[in-house]
Amino acid sequence: MKINVNTDKHIHGDMQRHVEDAVHAALGRFAGQLSRVEVHLRDANGGKTGANDKHCLMEARIDGRPPLAASDDADSVASAINGAARKLQRVLDSSLGKLA
């Protein structure tokens, strides 16, 4: 499973390691079914502080199926990443459970 991280110019710091840890913790059991996970991070306020201004969108790519996505808004980038990973886990549970 490949993990791609995309950020806007207002997200500072290397988020790759945190994203990988969160994705593997939440989606590790789906690793054999996922070809890649796309992660998009942005600051909704353009660098200004504010409540729930960090946004994370995660898309899981499964071979032969349309991508599944989940997003989360939080006060910090790390919280948004963790929230989106948990939500994507529930989406995958539901979608892949229906196939079984």
C-alpha positions in Angstrom: 0.0 0.0 0.0 1.5 3.3 -1.1 0.7 6.5 0.8 0.9 9.9 -1.0 0.7 13.1 1.0 -0.3 16.4 -0.6 -0.3 19.7 1.4 -1.0 23.3 0.7 1.5 26.0 1.3 0.1 26.8 4.8 0.9 23.3 6.2 4.3 23.4 7.7 6.5 20.5 8.8 6.9 17.0 7.6 3.6 15.2 8.1 4.7 12.1 6.1 5.6 10.0 9.2 2.5 10.9 11.2 0.3 10.2 8.2 1.9 6.8 7.6 1.5 5.9 11.3 -2.1 6.9 11.4 -3.0 5.1 8.1 -1.2 1.9 9.1 -2.9 1.9 12.5 -6.4 2.5 11.1 -6.2 0.7 7.7 -3.4 -1.8 8.2 -5.8 -4.8 8.0 -6.9 -3.6 4.5 -3.3 -3.3 3.2 -3.7 -6.3 0.9 -6.8 -4.8 -0.7 -5.6 -1.2 -1.1 -3.2 -0.1 -3.8 -2.7 3.4 -2.4 -4.1 6.0 0.0 -4.1 9.7 -1.1 -3.9 12.2 1.7 -4.7 15.9 1.1 -4.0 18.4 3.9 -4.9 22.0 3.9 -5.4 25.0 6.2 -8.9 26.4 5.5 -8.0 29.8 6.9 -4.9 30.2 4.9 -2.5 30.3 7.8 -4.6 32.2 10.3 -5.7 30.5 13.5 -9.2 29.4 14.0 -11.4 26.6 15.3 -11.5 23.5 13.1 -9.5 25.1 10.4 -7.2 22.2 9.5 -8.7 19.8 6.9 -7.6 16.3 6.0 -9.1 14.3 3.1 -8.2 10.7 2.6 -9.0 8.6 -0.5 -8.4 4.8 -0.5 -7.8 3.3 -3.9 -9.0 -0.3 -4.3 -8.1 -2.1 -7.6 -11.2 -2.3 -9.9 -13.4 -0.1 -7.7 -14.0 3.6 -7.4 -12.0 5.4 -4.6 -13.5 5.7 -1.2 -13.0 8.9 0.8 -13.4 10.4 4.2 -12.5 13.8 5.6 -12.1 15.5 9.0 -11.7 19.1 10.2 -9.9 19.8 13.5 -7.9 22.4 15.4 -4.6 20.7 14.5 -3.2 18.8 11.5 -2.5 15.7 13.6 -6.1 15.6 14.9 -7.5 16.0 11.4 -5.3 13.2 10.1 -6.3 10.8 12.9 -10.0 11.7 12.5 -10.0 11.1 8.7 -8.2 7.8 9.2 -10.8 6.6 11.7 -13.6 7.7 9.4 -12.0 6.0 6.4 -11.7 2.8 8.4 -15.5 2.8 9.0 -16.1 3.5 5.3 -13.9 0.6 4.3 -15.5 -1.7 6.9 -18.9 -0.9 5.5 -18.0 -1.0 1.8 -15.8 -4.1 1.9 -18.2 -5.8 4.4 -21.0 -5.6 1.8 -18.8 -7.4 -0.7 -18.2 -10.4 1.6 
